[in-house]
Amino acid sequence: MHRVLPRDAFNDANLLKCIGQLTLLIGEALLKNWQFEYDGEPFDIQQDESSGNTSISNIAFTYKEQPVAVFRPINAREPWPLYVELETGDVEPIFDYQGNVIYR
């Protein structure tokens, strides 16, 4: 994917902050419906060519034992712009504006 500085550096940093917070809460067993698997390799940030959304391809998330897509919309302006797309196609925010989990 073609990267543009400084925009993409800020977008990727924000994605990593959000993913870090989500995995921390899962790891501390504060989000019982969520699980993740990570292969331990460097983060593989991918950008969807049609939507511009970014995600980390080598971290797999499940919600209530169902695989889900976790992503950050391109050029999102809110401080915690992480979303989950369910198998049904529904898209929900994971955090509120202050970083509190709203999708448990």
MOPAC internal coordinates of N, CA, C and O (Angstrom, degrees):
PM7 1SCF
backbone

  N    0.0000 0     0.00 0     0.00 0    0    0    0
  C    1.4428 1     0.00 0     0.00 0    1    0    0
  C    1.5249 1   108.72 1     0.00 0    2    1    0
  O    1.2310 1   120.53 1   -36.64 1    3    2    1
  N    1.2855 1   116.59 1   143.36 1    3    2    1
  C    1.4597 1   122.30 1   178.99 1    5    3    2
  C    1.5244 1   109.24 1   -77.40 1    6    5    3
  O    1.2310 1   120.11 1   -52.83 1    7    6    5
  N    1.3071 1   117.39 1   127.17 1    7    6    5
  C    1.4680 1   122.46 1  -177.65 1    9    7    6
  C    1.5179 1   109.47 1  -108.78 1   10    9    7
  O    1.2310 1   120.83 1   -35.56 1   11   10    9
  N    1.3275 1   116.03 1   144.44 1   11   10    9
  C    1.4616 1   123.06 1   179.53 1   13   11   10
  C    1.5234 1   108.06 1  -125.25 1   14   13   11
  O    1.2310 1   120.95 1   -53.69 1   15   14   13
  N    1.3267 1   115.79 1   126.31 1   15   14   13
  C    1.4733 1   120.72 1   176.91 1   17   15   14
  C    1.5130 1   109.18 1   -97.47 1   18   17   15
  O    1.2310 1   118.71 1   -34.25 1   19   18   17
  N    1.2917 1   120.06 1   145.75 1   19   18   17
  C    1.4651 1   127.76 1     3.32 1   21   19   18
  C    1.5248 1   113.79 1   -89.16 1   22   21   19
  O    1.2310 1   120.22 1   170.76 1   23   22   21
  N    1.3412 1   117.18 1    -9.24 1   23   22   21
  C    1.4677 1   121.66 1  -174.36 1   25   23   22
  C    1.5216 1   112.84 1   -48.83 1   26   25   23
  O    1.2310 1   119.97 1   125.82 1   27   26   25
  N    1.3185 1   117.67 1   -54.18 1   27   26   25
  C    1.4572 1   120.61 1  -173.85 1   29   27   26
  C    1.5221 1   113.08 1   -69.84 1   30   29   27
  O    1.2310 1   119.87 1   152.03 1   31   30   29
  N    1.3165 1   117.86 1   -27.97 1   31   30   29
  C    1.4665 1   120.08 1   175.33 1   33   31   30
  C    1.5299 1   109.66 1   -64.48 1   34   33   31
  O    1.2310 1   120.15 1   136.57 1   35   34   33
  N    1.3294 1   117.31 1   -43.43 1   35   34   33
  C    1.4643 1   120.63 1   178.03 1   37   35   34
  C    1.5263 1   111.22 1   -67.37 1   38   37   35
  O    1.2310 1   120.17 1   137.17 1   39   38   37
  N    1.3313 1   117.29 1   -42.83 1   39   38   37
  C    1.4662 1   120.51 1   179.35 1   41   39   38
  C    1.5249 1   111.25 1   -61.83 1   42   41   39
  O    1.2310 1   120.23 1   135.18 1   43   42   41
  N    1.3411 1   117.17 1   -44.82 1   43   42   41
  C    1.4633 1   120.35 1   179.95 1   45   43   42
  C    1.5261 1   111.74 1   -66.91 1   46   45   43
  O    1.2310 1   120.41 1   141.50 1   47   46   45
  N    1.3204 1   116.82 1   -38.50 1   47   46   45
  C    1.4700 1   120.34 1   177.75 1   49   47   46
  C    1.5229 1   110.46 1   -62.50 1   50   49   47
  O    1.2310 1   120.44 1   139.75 1   51   50   49
  N    1.3221 1   116.77 1   -40.25 1   51   50   49
  C    1.4603 1   120.65 1   179.03 1   53   51   50
  C    1.5202 1   110.75 1   -67.39 1   54   53   51
  O    1.2310 1   119.99 1   139.74 1   55   54   53
  N    1.3325 1   117.62 1   -40.26 1   55   54   53
  C    1.4663 1   121.23 1   176.05 1   57   55   54
  C    1.5253 1   109.96 1   -59.72 1   58   57   55
  O    1.2310 1   120.16 1   132.98 1   59   58   57
  N    1.3290 1   117.30 1   -47.02 1   59   58   57
  C    1.4644 1   120.86 1  -179.42 1   61   59   58
  C    1.5277 1   111.60 1   -63.23 1   62   61   59
  O    1.2310 1   120.07 1   142.02 1   63   62   61
  N    1.3388 1   117.48 1   -37.98 1   63   62   61
  C    1.4681 1   120.44 1   177.33 1   65   63   62
  C    1.5269 1   110.01 1   -61.04 1   66   65   63
  O    1.2310 1   120.68 1   133.77 1   67   66   65
  N    1.3101 1   116.30 1   -46.23 1   67   66   65
  C    1.4667 1   120.66 1  -178.03 1   69   67   66
  C    1.5263 1   111.74 1   -66.32 1   70   69   67
  O    1.2310 1   120.48 1   135.59 1   71   70   69
  N    1.3297 1   116.69 1   -44.41 1   71   70   69
  C    1.4664 1   120.57 1   178.62 1   73   71   70
  C    1.5308 1   110.09 1   -64.59 1   74   73   71
  O    1.2310 1   120.55 1   140.17 1   75   74   73
  N    1.3293 1   116.56 1   -39.83 1   75   74   73
  C    1.4613 1   120.26 1   177.25 1   77   75   74
  C    1.5188 1   111.82 1   -58.96 1   78   77   75
  O    1.2310 1   120.39 1   134.66 1   79   78   77
  N    1.3143 1   116.87 1   -45.34 1   79   78   77
  C    1.4678 1   120.90 1   179.48 1   81   79   78
  C    1.5265 1   111.03 1   -64.33 1   82   81   79
  O    1.2310 1   120.40 1   135.51 1   83   82   81
  N    1.3351 1   116.84 1   -44.49 1   83   82   81
  C    1.4624 1   120.01 1  -179.92 1   85   83   82
  C    1.5275 1   111.07 1   -62.38 1   86   85   83
  O    1.2310 1   119.57 1   133.65 1   87   86   85
  N    1.3206 1   118.42 1   -46.35 1   87   86   85
  C    1.4660 1   120.20 1  -179.07 1   89   87   86
  C    1.5254 1   111.71 1   -68.23 1   90   89   87
  O    1.2310 1   119.90 1   146.97 1   91   90   89
  N    1.3228 1   117.80 1   -33.03 1   91   90   89
  C    1.4641 1   120.94 1   175.60 1   93   91   90
  C    1.5269 1   110.37 1   -61.84 1   94   93   91
  O    1.2310 1   120.21 1   133.35 1   95   94   93
  N    1.3148 1   117.20 1   -46.65 1   95   94   93
  C    1.4656 1   121.02 1  -179.83 1   97   95   94
  C    1.5221 1   111.82 1   -66.15 1   98   97   95
  O    1.2310 1   120.37 1   142.42 1   99   98   97
  N    1.3320 1   116.90 1   -37.58 1   99   98   97
  C    1.4663 1   120.15 1   176.18 1  101   99   98
  C    1.5260 1   109.77 1   -65.94 1  102  101   99
  O    1.2310 1   120.58 1   134.30 1  103  102  101
  N    1.3236 1   116.50 1   -45.70 1  103  102  101
  C    1.4581 1   121.33 1  -178.89 1  105  103  102
  C    1.5131 1   113.63 1   -62.84 1  106  105  103
  O    1.2310 1   120.66 1   148.51 1  107  106  105
  N    1.3171 1   116.34 1   -31.49 1  107  106  105
  C    1.4701 1   120.65 1   178.24 1  109  107  106
  C    1.5270 1   111.81 1   -86.58 1  110  109  107
  O    1.2310 1   120.28 1  -172.09 1  111  110  109
  N    1.3289 1   117.07 1     7.91 1  111  110  109
  C    1.4674 1   124.00 1   178.06 1  113  111  110
  C    1.5268 1   112.54 1    62.29 1  114  113  111
  O    1.2310 1   120.26 1  -151.53 1  115  114  113
  N    1.3175 1   117.12 1    28.47 1  115  114  113
  C    1.4582 1   120.73 1   177.23 1  117  115  114
  C    1.5311 1   111.79 1   -88.36 1  118  117  115
  O    1.2310 1   120.76 1   165.14 1  119  118  117
  N    1.3253 1   116.16 1   -14.86 1  119  118  117
  C    1.4659 1   121.36 1   176.15 1  121  119  118
  C    1.5235 1   107.65 1  -122.42 1  122  121  119
  O    1.2310 1   120.67 1   -88.83 1  123  122  121
  N    1.3029 1   116.32 1    91.17 1  123  122  121
  C    1.4593 1   121.55 1  -170.99 1  125  123  122
  C    1.5247 1   113.77 1   -71.35 1  126  125  123
  O    1.2310 1   119.51 1   157.41 1  127  126  125
  N    1.3274 1   118.53 1   -22.59 1  127  126  125
  C    1.4622 1   120.87 1  -179.15 1  129  127  126
  C    1.5277 1   113.19 1   -85.05 1  130  129  127
  O    1.2310 1   120.31 1   171.20 1  131  130  129
  N    1.3167 1   117.00 1    -8.80 1  131  130  129
  C    1.4553 1   122.33 1  -175.65 1  133  131  130
  C    1.5235 1   111.33 1  -105.24 1  134  133  131
  O    1.2310 1   120.70 1   -33.55 1  135  134  133
  N    1.3308 1   116.26 1   146.45 1  135  134  133
  C    1.4554 1   123.49 1   169.44 1  137  135  134
  C    1.5286 1   107.48 1  -141.27 1  138  137  135
  O    1.2310 1   121.00 1   -19.09 1  139  138  137
  N    1.3358 1   115.70 1   160.91 1  139  138  137
  C    1.4609 1   119.18 1   173.54 1  141  139  138
  C    1.5208 1   109.29 1  -145.98 1  142  141  139
  O    1.2310 1   121.46 1   -25.09 1  143  142  141
  N    1.3197 1   114.81 1   154.91 1  143  142  141
  C    1.4581 1   122.62 1   173.06 1  145  143  142
  C    1.5131 1   106.93 1  -127.46 1  146  145  143
  O    1.2310 1   121.29 1   -46.55 1  147  146  145
  N    1.3254 1   115.14 1   133.45 1  147  146  145
  C    1.4614 1   122.02 1  -178.73 1  149  147  146
  C    1.5127 1   108.11 1  -130.20 1  150  149  147
  O    1.2310 1   120.06 1   -46.16 1  151  150  149
  N    1.3276 1   117.49 1   133.84 1  151  150  149
  C    1.4630 1   121.15 1  -175.00 1  153  151  150
  C    1.5333 1   113.91 1   -82.48 1  154  153  151
  O    1.2310 1   119.47 1   177.01 1  155  154  153
  N    1.3233 1   118.62 1    -2.99 1  155  154  153
  C    1.4549 1   121.54 1   176.52 1  157  155  154
  C    1.5227 1   114.72 1    82.50 1  158  157  155
  O    1.2310 1   120.11 1   176.45 1  159  158  157
  N    1.3083 1   117.40 1    -3.55 1  159  158  157
  C    1.4639 1   121.64 1   179.16 1  161  159  158
  C    1.5371 1   109.88 1   -82.93 1  162  161  159
  O    1.2310 1   119.73 1   -10.59 1  163  162  161
  N    1.3412 1   118.12 1   169.41 1  163  162  161
  C    1.4738 1   119.53 1   175.29 1  165  163  162
  C    1.5326 1   110.45 1   -54.67 1  166  165  163
  O    1.2310 1   120.96 1   -34.20 1  167  166  165
  N    1.3036 1   115.77 1   145.80 1  167  166  165
  C    1.4627 1   120.28 1  -177.97 1  169  167  166
  C    1.5227 1   110.04 1   -59.46 1  170  169  167
  O    1.2310 1   120.96 1   -50.59 1  171  170  169
  N    1.3188 1   115.77 1   129.41 1  171  170  169
  C    1.4616 1   122.57 1  -179.43 1  173  171  170
  C    1.5304 1   108.59 1  -103.59 1  174  173  171
  O    1.2310 1   121.00 1   -93.63 1  175  174  173
  N    1.3277 1   115.69 1    86.37 1  175  174  173
  C    1.4632 1   120.64 1  -179.04 1  177  175  174
  C    1.5165 1   108.65 1   -77.93 1  178  177  175
  O    1.2310 1   121.53 1   -54.80 1  179  178  177
  N    1.3205 1   114.68 1   125.20 1  179  178  177
  C    1.4553 1   122.01 1  -179.70 1  181  179  178
  C    1.5207 1   109.97 1  -119.17 1  182  181  179
  O    1.2310 1   121.27 1   -31.34 1  183  182  181
  N    1.3210 1   115.18 1   148.66 1  183  182  181
  C    1.4605 1   121.02 1   177.34 1  185  183  182
  C    1.5192 1   108.80 1  -118.92 1  186  185  183
  O    1.2310 1   120.67 1   -53.83 1  187  186  185
  N    1.3252 1   116.32 1   126.17 1  187  186  185
  C    1.4551 1   121.49 1   176.86 1  189  187  186
  C    1.5253 1   108.34 1   -68.97 1  190  189  187
  O    1.2310 1   120.55 1   -55.24 1  191  190  189
  N    1.3199 1   116.56 1   124.76 1  191  190  189
  C    1.4602 1   120.20 1  -175.00 1  193  191  190
  C    1.5214 1   113.23 1   -66.03 1  194  193  191
  O    1.2310 1   119.63 1   149.28 1  195  194  193
  N    1.3240 1   118.32 1   -30.72 1  195  194  193
  C    1.4641 1   119.37 1  -177.67 1  197  195  194
  C    1.5227 1   112.83 1   -83.80 1  198  197  195
  O    1.2310 1   119.82 1   139.25 1  199  198  197
  N    1.3277 1   117.95 1   -40.75 1  199  198  197
  C    1.4710 1   120.61 1  -176.16 1  201  199  198
  C    1.5226 1   113.17 1   -97.91 1  202  201  199
  O    1.2310 1   120.33 1   153.58 1  203  202  201
  N    1.3368 1   116.97 1   -26.42 1  203  202  201
  C    1.4551 1   120.80 1  -174.22 1  205  203  202
  C    1.5131 1   113.05 1    85.66 1  206  205  203
  O    1.2310 1   119.88 1   175.60 1  207  206  205
  N    1.3467 1   117.84 1    -4.40 1  207  206  205
  C    1.4594 1   121.23 1   178.82 1  209  207  206
  C    1.5174 1   110.14 1   -61.64 1  210  209  207
  O    1.2310 1   120.76 1   -33.13 1  211  210  209
  N    1.3383 1   116.16 1   146.87 1  211  210  209
  C    1.4521 1   120.86 1   176.93 1  213  211  210
  C    1.5196 1   110.44 1  -114.29 1  214  213  211
  O    1.2310 1   121.56 1   -30.77 1  215  214  213
  N    1.3231 1   114.63 1   149.23 1  215  214  213
  C    1.4610 1   121.58 1   178.66 1  217  215  214
  C    1.5263 1   107.66 1  -151.84 1  218  217  215
  O    1.2310 1   121.03 1    -7.68 1  219  218  217
  N    1.3188 1   115.63 1   172.32 1  219  218  217
  C    1.4605 1   121.12 1   177.17 1  221  219  218
  C    1.5152 1   106.85 1  -110.74 1  222  221  219
  O    1.2310 1   120.81 1   -67.71 1  223  222  221
  N    1.3370 1   116.06 1   112.29 1  223  222  221
  C    1.4633 1   119.99 1  -170.26 1  225  223  222
  C    1.5217 1   113.94 1   -73.53 1  226  225  223
  O    1.2310 1   119.57 1   160.35 1  227  226  225
  N    1.3255 1   118.43 1   -19.65 1  227  226  225
  C    1.4611 1   118.38 1  -178.37 1  229  227  226
  C    1.5361 1   113.33 1  -101.42 1  230  229  227
  O    1.2310 1   121.00 1  -159.11 1  231  230  229
  N    1.3290 1   115.69 1    20.89 1  231  230  229
  C    1.4678 1   121.49 1   167.72 1  233  231  230
  C    1.5244 1   106.18 1  -123.54 1  234  233  231
  O    1.2310 1   120.35 1   -63.73 1  235  234  233
  N    1.3162 1   116.94 1   116.27 1  235  234  233
  C    1.4625 1   122.06 1  -179.73 1  237  235  234
  C    1.5243 1   109.21 1  -102.03 1  238  237  235
  O    1.2310 1   120.76 1   -50.27 1  239  238  237
  N    1.3278 1   116.16 1   129.73 1  239  238  237
  C    1.4586 1   121.64 1  -179.76 1  241  239  238
  C    1.5175 1   110.67 1  -110.57 1  242  241  239
  O    1.2310 1   121.53 1   -33.23 1  243  242  241
  N    1.3333 1   114.68 1   146.77 1  243  242  241
  C    1.4587 1   120.96 1   170.24 1  245  243  242
  C    1.5194 1   107.78 1  -128.47 1  246  245  243
  O    1.2310 1   121.56 1   -33.18 1  247  246  245
  N    1.3183 1   114.62 1   146.82 1  247  246  245
  C    1.4548 1   122.20 1   175.61 1  249  247  246
  C    1.5223 1   106.63 1  -128.07 1  250  249  247
  O    1.2310 1   120.83 1   -57.39 1  251  250  249
  N    1.3196 1   116.01 1   122.61 1  251  250  249
  C    1.4655 1   121.73 1  -174.70 1  253  251  250
  C    1.5247 1   110.40 1    50.56 1  254  253  251
  O    1.2310 1   121.46 1  -135.49 1  255  254  253
  N    1.3433 1   114.82 1    44.51 1  255  254  253
  C    1.4581 1   124.92 1   176.22 1  257  255  254
  C    1.5158 1   114.14 1    65.73 1  258  257  255
  O    1.2310 1   119.86 1  -165.73 1  259  258  257
  N    1.3297 1   117.88 1    14.27 1  259  258  257
  C    1.4598 1   122.27 1   176.80 1  261  259  258
  C    1.5312 1   108.85 1  -112.66 1  262  261  259
  O    1.2310 1   119.66 1   -44.30 1  263  262  261
  N    1.3286 1   118.25 1   135.70 1  263  262  261
  C    1.4678 1   119.55 1   177.82 1  265  263  262
  C    1.5293 1   110.88 1   -62.88 1  266  265  263
  O    1.2310 1   121.24 1   -41.65 1  267  266  265
  N    1.3211 1   115.24 1   138.35 1  267  266  265
  C    1.4616 1   120.88 1   178.52 1  269  267  266
  C    1.5234 1   109.00 1  -134.80 1  270  269  267
  O    1.2310 1   121.27 1   -25.25 1  271  270  269
  N    1.3215 1   115.17 1   154.75 1  271  270  269
  C    1.4605 1   121.21 1   174.63 1  273  271  270
  C    1.5236 1   107.89 1   -95.52 1  274  273  271
  O    1.2310 1   120.49 1   -48.81 1  275  274  273
  N    1.3268 1   116.67 1   131.19 1  275  274  273
  C    1.4607 1   123.11 1   177.61 1  277  275  274
  C    1.5278 1   106.59 1  -115.99 1  278  277  275
  O    1.2310 1   120.66 1   -53.15 1  279  278  277
  N    1.3337 1   116.34 1   126.85 1  279  278  277
  C    1.4631 1   119.19 1  -174.04 1  281  279  278
  C    1.5190 1   112.33 1  -149.52 1  282  281  279
  O    1.2310 1   121.79 1   -14.26 1  283  282  281
  N    1.3185 1   114.18 1   165.74 1  283  282  281
  C    1.4648 1   123.25 1   174.92 1  285  283  282
  C    1.5269 1   107.55 1  -118.99 1  286  285  283
  O    1.2310 1   120.10 1   -54.79 1  287  286  285
  N    1.3411 1   117.42 1   125.21 1  287  286  285
  C    1.4641 1   119.28 1   176.87 1  289  287  286
  C    1.5301 1   110.62 1   -64.45 1  290  289  287
  O    1.2310 1   120.63 1   -37.00 1  291  290  289
  N    1.3151 1   116.39 1   143.00 1  291  290  289
  C    1.4566 1   121.29 1  -179.82 1  293  291  290
  C    1.5307 1   109.61 1   -63.09 1  294  293  291
  O    1.2310 1   120.88 1   -42.34 1  295  294  293
  N    1.3148 1   115.93 1   137.66 1  295  294  293
  C    1.4617 1   124.14 1   177.77 1  297  295  294
  C    1.5214 1   114.36 1    57.84 1  298  297  295
  O    1.2310 1   120.00 1  -153.64 1  299  298  297
  N    1.3341 1   117.60 1    26.36 1  299  298  297
  C    1.4645 1   120.86 1   175.27 1  301  299  298
  C    1.5256 1   108.58 1   -61.75 1  302  301  299
  O    1.2310 1   119.94 1   -36.46 1  303  302  301
  N    1.2872 1   117.73 1   143.54 1  303  302  301
  C    1.4612 1   121.80 1  -176.49 1  305  303  302
  C    1.5288 1   113.98 1  -104.13 1  306  305  303
  O    1.2310 1   119.71 1   162.47 1  307  306  305
  N    1.3292 1   118.15 1   -17.53 1  307  306  305
  C    1.4571 1   119.44 1   179.97 1  309  307  306
  C    1.5328 1   109.80 1   -72.06 1  310  309  307
  O    1.2310 1   119.45 1   -21.98 1  311  310  309
  N    1.3269 1   118.65 1   158.02 1  311  310  309
  C    1.4698 1   120.92 1  -175.11 1  313  311  310
  C    1.5311 1   114.46 1   -72.75 1  314  313  311
  O    1.2310 1   119.18 1   156.45 1  315  314  313
  N    1.3139 1   119.16 1   -23.55 1  315  314  313
  C    1.4715 1   122.37 1  -176.85 1  317  315  314
  C    1.5333 1   110.39 1  -129.88 1  318  317  315
  O    1.2310 1   119.46 1  -118.50 1  319  318  317
  N    1.3261 1   118.63 1    61.50 1  319  318  317
  C    1.4712 1   121.15 1  -172.78 1  321  319  318
  C    1.5306 1   113.84 1   -87.73 1  322  321  319
  O    1.2310 1   120.50 1  -113.23 1  323  322  321
  N    1.3183 1   116.65 1    66.77 1  323  322  321
  C    1.4592 1   120.23 1   179.12 1  325  323  322
  C    1.5253 1   108.13 1  -113.61 1  326  325  323
  O    1.2310 1   120.81 1   -46.59 1  327  326  325
  N    1.3316 1   116.06 1   133.41 1  327  326  325
  C    1.4563 1   122.01 1  -175.44 1  329  327  326
  C    1.5109 1   110.58 1  -126.94 1  330  329  327
  O    1.2310 1   121.07 1   -24.17 1  331  330  329
  N    1.3259 1   115.56 1   155.83 1  331  330  329
  C    1.4516 1   122.32 1   175.59 1  333  331  330
  C    1.5246 1   107.72 1  -118.75 1  334  333  331
  O    1.2310 1   121.45 1   -45.80 1  335  334  333
  N    1.3398 1   114.84 1   134.20 1  335  334  333
  C    1.4636 1   120.57 1   172.76 1  337  335  334
  C    1.5160 1   107.50 1  -109.49 1  338  337  335
  O    1.2310 1   121.22 1   -60.22 1  339  338  337
  N    1.3241 1   115.28 1   119.78 1  339  338  337
  C    1.4528 1   121.48 1  -178.00 1  341  339  338
  C    1.5276 1   110.70 1   -83.70 1  342  341  339
  O    1.2310 1   120.44 1   -11.92 1  343  342  341
  N    1.3146 1   116.76 1   168.08 1  343  342  341
  C    1.4599 1   121.05 1   178.43 1  345  343  342
  C    1.5264 1   111.90 1   -59.06 1  346  345  343
  O    1.2310 1   120.06 1   153.73 1  347  346  345
  N    1.3170 1   117.49 1   -26.27 1  347  346  345
  C    1.4617 1   121.86 1   179.15 1  349  347  346
  C    1.5257 1   112.19 1   -73.56 1  350  349  347
  O    1.2310 1   120.69 1   167.88 1  351  350  349
  N    1.3428 1   116.28 1   -12.12 1  351  350  349
  C    1.4585 1   120.58 1  -176.21 1  353  351  350
  C    1.5175 1   112.69 1    95.19 1  354  353  351
  O    1.2310 1   120.27 1   171.17 1  355  354  353
  N    1.3323 1   117.09 1    -8.83 1  355  354  353
  C    1.4637 1   120.70 1   177.38 1  357  355  354
  C    1.5227 1   109.47 1   -66.59 1  358  357  355
  O    1.2310 1   120.73 1   -39.08 1  359  358  357
  N    1.3264 1   116.20 1   140.92 1  359  358  357
  C    1.4644 1   122.40 1   178.49 1  361  359  358
  C    1.5227 1   107.71 1  -119.06 1  362  361  359
  O    1.2310 1   120.95 1   -51.47 1  363  362  361
  N    1.3269 1   115.78 1   128.53 1  363  362  361
  C    1.4595 1   122.24 1  -177.68 1  365  363  362
  C    1.5257 1   110.24 1  -131.69 1  366  365  363
  O    1.2310 1   119.58 1   -35.69 1  367  366  365
  N    1.3487 1   118.41 1   144.31 1  367  366  365
  C    1.4619 1   119.76 1   173.26 1  369  367  366
  C    1.5278 1   109.99 1   -71.01 1  370  369  367
  O    1.2310 1   120.50 1   -33.59 1  371  370  369
  N    1.3165 1   116.66 1   146.41 1  371  370  369
  C    1.4608 1   120.81 1   177.82 1  373  371  370
  C    1.5257 1   110.58 1   -91.63 1  374  373  371
  O    1.2310 1   120.00 1   141.74 1  375  374  373
  N    1.3339 1   117.61 1   -38.26 1  375  374  373
  C    1.4614 1   122.75 1  -177.74 1  377  375  374
  C    1.5225 1   110.83 1  -116.17 1  378  377  375
  O    1.2310 1   121.14 1   -26.52 1  379  378  377
  N    1.3358 1   115.43 1   153.48 1  379  378  377
  C    1.4598 1   119.33 1   169.31 1  381  379  378
  C    1.5308 1   108.77 1   -86.63 1  382  381  379
  O    1.2310 1   120.20 1     4.70 1  383  382  381
  N    1.3094 1   117.22 1  -175.30 1  383  382  381
  C    1.4635 1   122.02 1  -175.00 1  385  383  382
  C    1.5339 1   112.52 1   -62.81 1  386  385  383
  O    1.2310 1   120.16 1   152.85 1  387  386  385
  N    1.3414 1   117.30 1   -27.15 1  387  386  385
  C    1.4684 1   121.40 1  -179.94 1  389  387  386
  C    1.5279 1   112.93 1   -91.02 1  390  389  387
  O    1.2310 1   119.55 1   177.99 1  391  390  389
  N    1.3131 1   118.46 1    -2.01 1  391  390  389
  C    1.4591 1   120.74 1  -179.72 1  393  391  390
  C    1.5116 1   114.54 1    93.37 1  394  393  391
  O    1.2310 1   119.97 1  -170.14 1  395  394  393
  N    1.3282 1   117.66 1     9.86 1  395  394  393
  C    1.4528 1   121.01 1   175.99 1  397  395  394
  C    1.5174 1   109.38 1   -82.48 1  398  397  395
  O    1.2310 1   120.37 1   -39.81 1  399  398  397
  N    1.3167 1   116.89 1   140.19 1  399  398  397
  C    1.4670 1   121.04 1   179.91 1  401  399  398
  C    1.5181 1   108.84 1   -71.24 1  402  401  399
  O    1.2310 1   121.11 1   -52.16 1  403  402  401
  N    1.3272 1   115.49 1   127.84 1  403  402  401
  C    1.4665 1   120.02 1   176.67 1  405  403  402
  C    1.5240 1   111.46 1  -113.89 1  406  405  403
  O    1.2310 1   120.36 1   167.69 1  407  406  405
  N    1.3332 1   116.92 1   -12.31 1  407  406  405
  C    1.4624 1   119.91 1   178.36 1  409  407  406
  C    1.5210 1   107.92 1  -111.86 1  410  409  407
  O    1.2310 1   120.87 1   -85.67 1  411  410  409
  N    1.3063 1   115.94 1    94.33 1  411  410  409
  C    1.4615 1   122.34 1  -175.94 1  413  411  410
  C    1.4965 1   109.89 1  -100.17 1  414  413  411
  O    1.2310 1   120.10 1   180.00 1  415  414  413

